[in-house]
Amino acid sequence: MALFKKSSEAKNPHAFDALELARAAALADAGNASLVGEYISVDFDDEERIASYMFEAFLQGYMGWRWAVTVAKIDTDSDATVCDVVLLPGPDALLAPEWIPYIDRIQPGDIGVGDILPSNPDDARLVPGFAALPGDEDLDATQLWELGLGRPRVMSIEGRDQASKRWYTGDRGPDSAIAKMAPKPCVSCGFFVPISGSLRGSFGVCANAISPEDARVVSVDHGCGAHSEATL
């Protein structure tokens, strides 16, 4: 659509002599006369050969939108012809929220049975398998070189940092209510199983069937009342 400027003739809908043509085009596109309201304004291009007529639109779900009918004239003596009919938002129009990519909308718990979340090849949380640190695998450096990691990608430093912050500040970190009331921290519990890799010094898995944290990752300074060495 051409760019328009406000003309000195814009207050006169008959200046381009195409108001009724534009209204008829809007009515034809709408298919229902009740969906086209009053004339609002007309804008012209620099040479005043193209005009855009605005009419109120009363379509459900398009509050504040307008019918915009673009008409053109080859010269001052020619008849106007309709170029396009579209809906445009007015200054107070109801607009849809800004689109957010699905990968940024996914929340924990959104993935259900049978759901597949496509992998992002540019995920900053992952690096190629050969870039893993030797301490993050059960194999030593020589075995890693000879046998390979067996995985195309592993967690990057950024990915581990994000995970550790999320876990540590969550419900199984040291600041949760149950941890503050615990007799001793998880690191001294017999049911605490440290995880491998670079996060071993900060996190482990609870293996106490009685604990509310059973089978969950907990920080070393987390805790609960089911500590193996708890005494009355």
C-alpha positions as CSV (number, residue, x, y, z in Angstrom):
1,M,0.0,0.0,0.0
2,A,1.3,3.5,-0.8
3,L,2.4,5.9,1.8
4,F,-0.1,8.7,2.4
5,K,0.1,12.2,3.7
6,K,-2.7,14.3,5.1
7,S,-3.9,16.6,2.4
8,S,-5.4,20.0,2.8
9,E,-8.4,18.5,1.0
10,A,-8.7,15.6,3.5
11,K,-11.6,17.2,5.3
12,N,-13.6,17.1,2.1
13,P,-14.5,13.5,1.3
14,H,-15.6,14.5,-2.2
15,A,-12.3,16.1,-3.1
16,F,-11.2,12.9,-4.9
17,D,-14.8,12.3,-6.0
18,A,-14.6,8.6,-4.9
19,L,-16.3,8.5,-1.5
20,E,-19.3,6.5,-2.7
21,L,-17.1,4.2,-4.8
22,A,-15.0,3.5,-1.7
23,R,-18.0,2.9,0.5
24,A,-19.5,0.5,-2.1
25,A,-16.2,-1.4,-2.1
26,A,-16.1,-1.7,1.7
27,L,-19.7,-2.9,1.7
28,A,-19.0,-5.5,-1.0
29,D,-15.9,-6.8,1.0
30,A,-17.8,-6.8,4.3
31,G,-20.8,-8.6,2.8
32,N,-23.1,-7.0,5.4
33,A,-24.0,-3.3,5.5
34,S,-24.1,-3.4,9.3
35,L,-20.3,-4.0,9.4
36,V,-19.5,-0.7,7.7
37,G,-19.9,2.4,9.7
38,E,-19.5,6.1,9.1
39,Y,-16.9,7.8,6.9
40,I,-13.9,8.9,9.0
41,S,-11.2,10.5,6.8
42,V,-9.4,10.4,3.5
43,D,-5.6,10.5,3.0
44,F,-3.7,11.2,-0.3
45,D,-0.3,10.3,-1.7
46,D,2.1,13.1,-2.6
47,E,0.7,13.5,-6.1
48,E,-2.9,13.1,-5.0
49,R,-3.4,10.2,-7.5
50,I,-4.0,7.6,-4.8
51,A,-6.4,8.1,-1.9
52,S,-7.3,5.9,1.1
53,Y,-10.8,6.3,2.5
54,M,-11.4,5.2,6.1
55,F,-14.7,3.9,7.4
56,E,-15.7,2.6,10.8
57,A,-15.6,-1.2,11.1
58,F,-18.0,-3.1,13.3
59,L,-16.6,-6.6,13.0
60,Q,-16.7,-8.9,16.1
61,G,-13.3,-9.0,17.7
62,Y,-12.0,-5.9,15.8
63,M,-12.9,-3.2,18.2
64,G,-11.5,0.2,17.0
65,W,-10.5,-1.1,13.5
66,R,-11.3,0.6,10.2
67,W,-12.1,-0.3,6.7
68,A,-9.4,1.2,4.5
69,V,-10.3,1.5,0.8
70,T,-7.5,2.5,-1.6
71,V,-8.6,4.1,-4.9
72,A,-6.4,5.5,-7.7
73,K,-6.8,7.9,-10.6
74,I,-4.4,7.9,-13.6
75,D,-5.0,11.7,-14.0
76,T,-7.4,14.4,-12.9
77,D,-9.8,13.6,-15.7
78,S,-9.9,9.8,-15.3
79,D,-12.4,7.8,-13.1
80,A,-11.2,6.4,-9.8
81,T,-10.7,2.6,-9.5
82,V,-10.5,0.5,-6.4
83,C,-7.1,-0.9,-5.7
84,D,-7.5,-2.6,-2.3
85,V,-9.8,-3.1,0.7
86,V,-8.3,-3.9,4.0
87,L,-8.8,-3.6,7.7
88,L,-6.4,-1.3,9.6
89,P,-6.2,-0.7,13.3
90,G,-7.2,2.8,14.6
91,P,-5.5,4.6,17.4
92,D,-7.6,2.9,20.0
93,A,-7.9,-0.5,18.3
94,L,-7.9,-3.8,20.1
95,L,-4.7,-5.5,19.0
96,A,-3.4,-9.0,19.5
97,P,-0.5,-9.3,21.9
98,E,3.0,-9.4,20.4
99,W,3.8,-12.9,19.1
100,I,6.2,-14.9,21.2
101,P,7.9,-18.0,19.7
102,Y,6.6,-21.2,21.1
103,I,10.0,-22.2,22.5
104,D,9.8,-19.1,24.8
105,R,6.2,-20.0,25.9
106,I,6.9,-23.5,27.0
107,Q,6.7,-23.8,30.8
108,P,7.6,-26.7,33.1
109,G,4.7,-29.2,33.1
110,D,3.5,-28.3,29.6
111,I,5.0,-31.4,28.1
112,G,2.6,-34.3,28.5
113,V,2.3,-37.9,27.4
114,G,3.1,-38.2,23.7
115,D,4.1,-34.5,23.3
116,I,7.3,-33.9,21.4
117,L,9.4,-30.7,21.9
118,P,11.6,-30.2,18.9
119,S,15.3,-29.7,19.7
120,N,16.8,-26.3,19.1
121,P,20.2,-26.7,17.3
122,D,21.3,-23.3,18.6
123,D,20.4,-24.0,22.3
124,A,23.0,-22.2,24.3
125,R,22.6,-24.7,27.1
126,L,24.2,-27.4,25.0
127,V,27.5,-27.9,23.3
128,P,28.8,-30.7,21.0
129,G,29.7,-33.9,22.9
130,F,33.4,-33.5,22.2
131,A,33.4,-30.2,24.1
132,A,32.4,-31.8,27.4
133,L,34.8,-31.5,30.3
134,P,36.5,-34.8,31.4
135,G,35.1,-34.3,34.9
136,D,31.5,-34.3,33.6
137,E,31.6,-37.9,32.5
138,D,32.4,-41.2,34.3
139,L,35.2,-41.9,31.9
140,D,38.7,-40.4,32.2
141,A,40.2,-38.2,29.5
142,T,41.9,-41.2,27.7
143,Q,38.7,-43.2,27.6
144,L,36.7,-40.2,26.4
145,W,39.1,-39.8,23.5
146,E,39.2,-43.5,22.6
147,L,35.5,-44.3,23.1
148,G,33.7,-41.0,22.5
149,L,30.9,-39.6,24.6
150,G,28.1,-41.4,22.9
151,R,25.9,-38.3,22.8
152,P,25.8,-35.6,20.1
153,R,25.5,-32.8,22.6
154,V,26.1,-32.3,26.3
155,M,25.3,-29.4,28.7
156,S,27.4,-26.3,28.2
157,I,28.7,-24.2,31.1
158,E,25.8,-21.8,30.6
159,G,23.3,-24.7,30.7
160,R,24.8,-26.0,34.0
161,D,24.8,-22.5,35.5
162,Q,21.1,-22.0,34.6
163,A,20.2,-25.4,36.1
164,S,22.2,-24.9,39.3
165,K,20.6,-21.5,39.9
166,R,17.2,-22.8,39.2
167,W,17.6,-25.8,41.5
168,Y,19.4,-23.8,44.3
169,T,16.7,-21.1,44.5
170,G,13.8,-23.6,44.1
171,D,11.9,-25.6,46.7
172,R,14.9,-28.0,47.1
173,G,17.5,-25.4,47.9
174,P,18.5,-24.1,51.4
175,D,15.9,-21.4,51.6
176,S,12.8,-23.5,51.5
177,A,10.7,-23.8,54.7
178,I,11.4,-27.5,55.2
179,A,15.2,-27.0,54.8
180,K,15.2,-24.2,57.4
181,M,13.5,-26.5,59.9
182,A,15.6,-29.6,59.2
183,P,17.9,-30.9,61.9
184,K,20.9,-31.4,59.6
185,P,21.7,-30.7,55.9
186,C,21.4,-33.3,53.1
187,V,25.2,-33.5,52.6
188,S,25.5,-35.4,55.9
189,C,22.5,-37.7,55.3
190,G,23.1,-41.4,54.5
191,F,20.4,-41.3,51.8
192,F,22.1,-38.4,49.9
193,V,23.5,-39.7,46.6
194,P,25.8,-37.1,45.0
195,I,25.3,-36.6,41.2
196,S,28.3,-36.9,38.9
197,G,30.1,-34.2,37.0
198,S,30.9,-30.6,37.9
199,L,27.6,-30.2,39.9
200,R,28.6,-33.0,42.3
201,G,29.8,-30.6,44.9
202,S,26.5,-28.8,45.1
203,F,23.7,-31.3,44.4
204,G,22.6,-34.9,44.8
205,V,19.6,-37.1,44.7
206,C,17.5,-38.0,47.8
207,A,17.0,-41.8,48.1
208,N,15.0,-41.8,51.3
209,A,11.5,-43.3,50.6
210,I,10.1,-41.6,53.6
211,S,11.4,-38.1,52.7
212,P,9.1,-35.8,50.6
213,E,12.2,-35.2,48.4
214,D,12.7,-38.9,47.5
215,A,14.0,-39.3,43.9
216,R,14.5,-35.5,43.5
217,V,17.6,-33.4,43.1
218,V,18.4,-31.5,46.3
219,S,21.2,-29.1,47.2
220,V,23.9,-30.2,49.7
221,D,22.6,-27.6,52.2
222,H,18.9,-28.6,51.7
223,G,17.3,-30.8,54.4
224,C,14.2,-32.3,55.8
225,G,13.0,-34.1,59.0
226,A,13.8,-37.5,57.6
227,H,17.6,-37.1,57.9
228,S,19.3,-40.4,58.5
229,E,21.1,-39.1,61.6
230,A,18.1,-37.1,63.1
231,T,17.5,-37.7,66.8
232,L,14.7,-36.8,69.0
